[in-house]
Amino acid sequence: MRRIVILLGLTLLLAACGSSSAPADSSAGSAPAVEMAPAMPEAAIAKDASVQMPGSSGTGSTDPLKPGERLVVRDASLVMQVSDVNAVDQQLRAMVNGQKGFVLSSSSSGSDQDFVVYLTFKIPSDQLDATITAAEKTAHKVLSRSMSGSDVTSQYVDLTGRLTSLTAARDRLLELLKKADKVEDAVAVNTALTDVQSQLEQVTGQMRYLRENAALSSLTVELHPIPTTPIVNPEGWQPGEDARAALRSLLDFAQGLGSFLITAVIWTPVWLPLFFLGRYLRRRWLARNTPPAKSEV
């Protein structure tokens, strides 16, 4: 029993060291949480029990990266003016479908000249550049384009190291489970094994999530109709309306002039004395500063 407890503690320490090397927060998102399997009842525990672990499906989604391989999540967006919004919408859907992509979301708003279609595609990353080039050929005018990328290689490498540590801890726990000759020992080992299995499922889920996001890029497209500007006023020349506008302007001017004159008359007790005072002072200043005229002999 003492030997089982010591080995169990070392195994859990190994798993904890592997967990601490993983990033605390992944910018690319985390995989959906997986429920921990309940511990097996004591009566159901057998020394030769086998536990199915994730990562053994042979899909290669959790394989270590090859030398020089990088995982980059790429996203792009296009805003275009097109001659026929609905026709280009169907054309882009068919093109993406032919490249083994799919429509993630679609919506539309407005009507007539304000009608806009919004599309979000998921496309194999190696087809993103070709898809953008082909989409731009359907446009009358490309209003804007953008592309961004996020390198998640380091996150995947950290998860790979954690997966290796957890796998080693799982294998050691399976050996201990086979050697346990008491029910209480088997229960303790199985509890630890269930915890390690849950961590393995979470790590492999995150690794698959990163690979899938690096394998499929997002392309967001906005389709706008070509605006039409009338060359000639459809209502034509309207001289009557022009005359009425000129008359309104004249009346506004007359009203403003009348208001000014009324205000000036009412304020006469204020500005008129000031006017005469200023005139008087100006005359005195001129008389004082003007030299007398020389008389001719």
MARTIKE-692381 format. One record per residue (C-alpha): x, y, z; residue in one letter. Coordinates in nm, 4 decimals. Last residue first. Layout:
% residues N
> X|Y|Z|A;
...
% end
This chain:
% residues 297
> 0.2870|13.8080|-4.8401|V;
> 0.0863|13.4848|-4.8400|E;
> -0.0621|13.3737|-4.5095|S;
> 0.0479|13.0387|-4.3680|K;
> -0.2410|12.8054|-4.2638|A;
> -0.2578|12.7184|-3.9009|P;
> -0.1342|12.3711|-3.8034|P;
> -0.4023|12.1013|-3.7526|T;
> -0.3580|11.9155|-3.4240|N;
> -0.5805|12.1188|-3.1984|R;
> -0.8553|12.1804|-3.4531|A;
> -0.8575|11.8139|-3.5573|L;
> -0.8861|11.6997|-3.1973|W;
> -1.1626|11.9482|-3.1295|R;
> -1.3545|11.8301|-3.4369|R;
> -1.3186|11.4618|-3.3376|R;
> -1.4427|11.5342|-2.9858|L;
> -1.7549|11.7025|-3.1184|Y;
> -1.8314|11.4184|-3.3637|R;
> -1.7855|11.1594|-3.0896|G;
> -2.0215|11.3509|-2.8619|L;
> -2.2730|11.3839|-3.1443|F;
> -2.2689|11.0066|-3.2097|F;
> -2.2792|10.9179|-2.8410|L;
> -2.5819|11.1392|-2.7958|P;
> -2.7483|10.9572|-3.0940|L;
> -2.6498|10.6003|-2.9860|W;
> -2.8366|10.5747|-2.6589|V;
> -3.1498|10.7827|-2.6957|P;
> -3.1795|10.6433|-3.0553|T;
> -3.2010|10.2763|-2.9401|W;
> -3.5680|10.2466|-3.0401|I;
> -3.4969|10.4023|-3.3783|V;
> -3.2011|10.1655|-3.4466|A;
> -3.4063|9.8582|-3.3503|T;
> -3.6830|9.9556|-3.5873|I;
> -3.4306|10.0149|-3.8658|L;
> -3.2657|9.6730|-3.8124|F;
> -3.5989|9.4894|-3.8060|S;
> -3.6977|9.6594|-4.1309|G;
> -3.3715|9.5556|-4.2964|L;
> -3.4162|9.1901|-4.1848|G;
> -3.7755|9.1807|-4.3088|Q;
> -3.6743|9.3334|-4.6395|A;
> -3.3974|9.0746|-4.6807|F;
> -3.6320|8.7866|-4.5938|D;
> -3.8885|8.9234|-4.8351|L;
> -3.6288|8.9364|-5.1121|L;
> -3.5156|8.5780|-5.0406|S;
> -3.8762|8.4560|-5.0448|R;
> -3.9290|8.6332|-5.3768|L;
> -3.6191|8.4638|-5.5224|A;
> -3.7451|8.1200|-5.4073|A;
> -4.0901|8.1893|-5.5548|R;
> -3.9294|8.2890|-5.8836|A;
> -3.7213|7.9699|-5.8916|D;
> -4.0316|7.7601|-5.8218|E;
> -4.2132|7.9268|-6.1075|G;
> -3.9139|7.8786|-6.3352|P;
> -3.9232|7.4991|-6.2907|Q;
> -3.6526|7.3338|-6.5010|W;
> -3.6829|6.9545|-6.5241|G;
> -3.8361|6.7148|-6.2682|E;
> -3.5991|6.4351|-6.3686|P;
> -3.2963|6.6531|-6.2878|N;
> -3.0437|6.5478|-6.5488|V;
> -2.7420|6.3159|-6.5024|I;
> -2.9083|6.0994|-6.2370|P;
> -2.6528|5.9282|-6.0074|T;
> -2.6747|5.5472|-5.9764|T;
> -2.4873|5.3739|-5.6966|P;
> -2.3352|5.0348|-5.7879|I;
> -2.4839|4.7764|-5.5559|P;
> -2.2980|4.6713|-5.2385|H;
> -2.1650|4.3230|-5.1567|L;
> -1.9820|4.2772|-4.8260|E;
> -1.7482|3.9759|-4.8005|V;
> -1.5921|3.8103|-4.4946|T;
> -1.3312|3.5406|-4.5584|L;
> -1.2316|3.3097|-4.2720|S;
> -0.9427|3.0655|-4.3103|S;
> -0.9618|2.6895|-4.2579|L;
> -0.6471|2.4787|-4.1888|A;
> -0.5174|2.7091|-3.9148|A;
> -0.8547|2.7048|-3.7414|N;
> -0.8722|2.3247|-3.7678|E;
> -0.5190|2.2820|-3.6333|R;
> -0.5840|2.5120|-3.3371|L;
> -0.9106|2.3345|-3.2476|Y;
> -0.7486|1.9918|-3.2795|R;
> -0.4789|2.0987|-3.0326|M;
> -0.7370|2.2413|-2.7913|Q;
> -0.9368|1.9164|-2.8002|G;
> -0.6204|1.7122|-2.7468|T;
> -0.5433|1.9181|-2.4362|V;
> -0.8966|1.8907|-2.2973|Q;
> -0.9155|1.5148|-2.3552|E;
> -0.5755|1.4622|-2.1917|L;
> -0.6818|1.6680|-1.8892|Q;
> -0.9920|1.4511|-1.8470|S;
> -0.7849|1.1334|-1.8779|Q;
> -0.5437|1.2609|-1.6107|V;
> -0.8350|1.3170|-1.3710|D;
> -0.9840|0.9725|-1.4445|T;
> -0.6447|0.8080|-1.3870|L;
> -0.6109|0.9803|-1.0497|A;
> -0.9489|0.8422|-0.9442|T;
> -0.8593|0.4994|-1.0862|N;
> -0.5366|0.4896|-0.8864|V;
> -0.7174|0.5709|-0.5618|A;
> -0.9915|0.3140|-0.6298|V;
> -0.7375|0.0441|-0.7201|A;
> -0.5506|0.1027|-0.3967|D;
> -0.8751|0.0843|-0.1960|E;
> -0.9683|-0.2427|-0.3705|V;
> -0.6381|-0.4081|-0.2900|K;
> -0.3963|-0.5903|-0.5195|D;
> -0.2990|-0.2897|-0.7319|A;
> -0.0427|-0.4036|-0.9903|K;
> -0.2673|-0.3578|-1.2944|K;
> -0.3802|-0.0145|-1.1758|L;
> -0.0176|0.0854|-1.1170|L;
> 0.0686|0.0018|-1.4778|E;
> -0.2306|0.2038|-1.5977|L;
> -0.1170|0.4918|-1.3780|L;
> 0.2266|0.4853|-1.5417|R;
> 0.0721|0.4944|-1.8888|D;
> -0.1490|0.7895|-1.7925|R;
> 0.1436|0.9851|-1.6448|A;
> 0.3448|0.9330|-1.9644|A;
> 0.0459|1.0488|-2.1718|T;
> 0.0066|1.3543|-1.9486|L;
> 0.3693|1.4533|-1.9979|S;
> 0.3545|1.4070|-2.3767|T;
> 0.0273|1.5996|-2.4019|L;
> 0.1778|1.8882|-2.2039|R;
> 0.4678|1.9060|-2.4447|G;
> 0.2302|1.9058|-2.7415|T;
> 0.0191|2.1765|-2.5759|L;
> 0.3243|2.3982|-2.5474|D;
> 0.4075|2.3355|-2.9151|V;
> 0.0505|2.4240|-3.0160|Y;
> 0.0625|2.7495|-2.8224|Q;
> 0.3984|2.8361|-2.9773|S;
> 0.2662|2.7761|-3.3293|T;
> -0.0427|2.9938|-3.2857|V;
> 0.0642|3.2667|-3.5312|D;
> -0.2283|3.5018|-3.5933|S;
> -0.2929|3.6440|-3.9382|G;
> -0.4687|3.9441|-4.0880|S;
> -0.6017|4.0449|-4.4283|M;
> -0.7845|4.3551|-4.5452|S;
> -0.9685|4.4750|-4.8539|R;
> -1.1642|4.7902|-4.9266|S;
> -1.3927|4.9497|-5.1865|L;
> -1.3238|4.7002|-5.4633|V;
> -1.5054|4.8279|-5.7748|K;
> -1.7183|4.6583|-6.0398|H;
> -1.6569|4.3340|-5.8558|A;
> -1.6657|3.9790|-5.9915|T;
> -1.2873|3.9807|-6.0543|K;
> -1.2353|4.0655|-5.6862|E;
> -1.3860|3.7302|-5.5882|A;
> -1.1365|3.5391|-5.8041|A;
> -0.8391|3.7173|-5.6478|T;
> -0.9774|3.6641|-5.2966|I;
> -1.0361|3.2953|-5.3673|T;
> -0.6825|3.2479|-5.5014|A;
> -0.5375|3.4066|-5.1870|D;
> -0.7532|3.1930|-4.9568|L;
> -0.7007|2.8561|-5.1298|Q;
> -0.4090|2.7339|-4.9133|D;
> -0.6077|2.8288|-4.6052|S;
> -0.8996|2.6029|-4.6961|P;
> -1.2057|2.8311|-4.6965|I;
> -1.4652|2.9203|-4.4337|K;
> -1.6958|3.1871|-4.5713|F;
> -1.8710|3.4868|-4.4160|T;
> -2.1237|3.6739|-4.6300|L;
> -2.2966|4.0125|-4.5878|Y;
> -2.5373|4.1315|-4.8601|V;
> -2.6295|4.5003|-4.8970|V;
> -2.9397|4.6630|-5.0517|F;
> -2.9264|5.0433|-5.0210|D;
> -2.9813|5.1088|-5.3936|Q;
> -3.2902|4.8843|-5.3963|D;
> -3.3490|4.7502|-5.0465|S;
> -3.1825|4.7456|-4.7060|G;
> -3.0175|4.4553|-4.5242|S;
> -2.8740|4.1122|-4.5961|S;
> -2.7363|3.8165|-4.4022|S;
> -2.5015|3.5213|-4.4410|S;
> -2.3052|3.2956|-4.2066|S;
> -2.0460|3.0157|-4.2149|L;
> -2.0814|2.9437|-4.5860|V;
> -1.8655|2.6470|-4.6851|F;
> -1.5284|2.5536|-4.8315|G;
> -1.4365|2.2526|-5.0419|K;
> -1.3008|2.4760|-5.3226|Q;
> -1.6104|2.4079|-5.5351|G;
> -1.8299|2.5248|-5.2468|N;
> -1.6359|2.8496|-5.2365|V;
> -1.6995|2.9107|-5.6080|M;
> -2.0691|2.8201|-5.5841|A;
> -2.1229|3.0569|-5.2918|R;
> -1.9334|3.3343|-5.4700|L;
> -2.1490|3.3018|-5.7828|Q;
> -2.4716|3.2957|-5.5812|Q;
> -2.3838|3.6240|-5.4093|D;
> -2.2581|3.7700|-5.7379|V;
> -2.6016|3.7114|-5.8914|A;
> -2.7847|3.8546|-5.5893|N;
> -2.5741|4.1721|-5.5782|V;
> -2.5922|4.2502|-5.9507|D;
> -2.3532|4.5208|-6.0780|S;
> -2.1104|4.4801|-5.7909|V;
> -1.9492|4.7210|-5.5450|Q;
> -1.7096|4.5435|-5.3111|M;
> -1.6046|4.5229|-4.9452|V;
> -1.3600|4.2380|-4.8852|L;
> -1.2369|4.0739|-4.5646|S;
> -0.9553|3.8369|-4.4710|A;
> -0.8631|3.6036|-4.1831|D;
> -0.5605|3.3775|-4.1387|R;
> -0.4775|3.1454|-3.8453|V;
> -0.1101|3.0515|-3.8715|V;
> 0.0328|2.7157|-3.7608|L;
> 0.3998|2.6768|-3.8444|R;
> 0.6061|2.3910|-3.9838|E;
> 0.9852|2.4393|-3.9795|G;
> 1.0492|2.0905|-3.8429|P;
> 0.7199|1.8980|-3.8451|K;
> 0.4613|1.9836|-3.5839|L;
> 0.3657|1.7137|-3.3358|P;
> 0.0569|1.5064|-3.4245|D;
> -0.2695|1.6077|-3.2577|T;
> -0.4906|1.6166|-3.5682|S;
> -0.3178|1.3078|-3.7093|G;
> -0.6519|1.1332|-3.7600|T;
> -0.5143|0.8062|-3.6155|G;
> -0.7820|0.7823|-3.3469|S;
> -0.5246|0.7490|-3.0719|S;
> -0.5292|1.1068|-2.9460|G;
> -0.7877|1.0439|-2.6811|P;
> -0.7548|0.7574|-2.4287|M;
> -0.9534|0.4337|-2.3998|Q;
> -0.8975|0.2804|-2.0543|V;
> -0.8095|-0.0886|-2.0031|S;
> -0.8890|-0.2871|-1.6903|A;
> -0.6443|-0.5702|-1.6074|D;
> -0.6565|-0.5178|-1.2323|K;
> -1.0302|-0.4950|-1.2291|A;
> -1.2482|-0.2192|-1.0892|I;
> -1.6219|-0.2863|-1.1143|A;
> -1.6726|-0.3643|-0.7469|A;
> -1.5114|-0.0383|-0.6445|E;
> -1.7453|0.1676|-0.8579|P;
> -1.5796|0.3483|-1.1480|M;
> -1.4913|0.7114|-1.0986|A;
> -1.7113|0.9486|-1.2907|P;
> -1.5862|1.0659|-1.6337|A;
> -1.4826|1.4249|-1.6279|M;
> -1.6966|1.6357|-1.8582|E;
> -1.5159|1.7817|-2.1581|V;
> -1.4890|2.1573|-2.1975|A;
> -1.5132|2.2881|-2.5524|P;
> -1.1758|2.3696|-2.7059|A;
> -1.0085|2.6937|-2.6210|S;
> -0.9732|3.0137|-2.8148|G;
> -0.7042|3.1341|-3.0549|A;
> -0.5646|3.3735|-2.7981|S;
> -0.4961|3.0845|-2.5603|S;
> -0.4766|3.1694|-2.1892|D;
> -0.2751|3.0043|-1.9184|A;
> -0.0262|2.8558|-2.1622|P;
> 0.0780|2.4949|-2.0876|A;
> 0.3947|2.4266|-1.8878|S;
> 0.2033|2.3989|-1.5586|S;
> 0.0050|2.1025|-1.6899|S;
> 0.3149|1.8939|-1.7626|G;
> 0.4479|1.9555|-1.4118|C;
> 0.1094|1.8531|-1.2686|A;
> 0.1155|1.5259|-1.4655|A;
> 0.4591|1.4393|-1.3297|L;
> 0.3490|1.5254|-0.9749|L;
> 0.0461|1.2972|-1.0195|L;
> 0.2799|1.0131|-1.1156|T;
> 0.5081|1.0758|-0.8206|L;
> 0.2123|1.0720|-0.5803|G;
> 0.0784|0.7472|-0.7270|L;
> 0.4189|0.5841|-0.6959|L;
> 0.4366|0.6799|-0.3278|I;
> 0.0792|0.5659|-0.2609|V;
> 0.1343|0.2311|-0.4344|I;
> 0.4565|0.1700|-0.2380|R;
> 0.2800|0.2421|0.0929|R;
> 0.0000|0.0000|0.0000|M;
% end
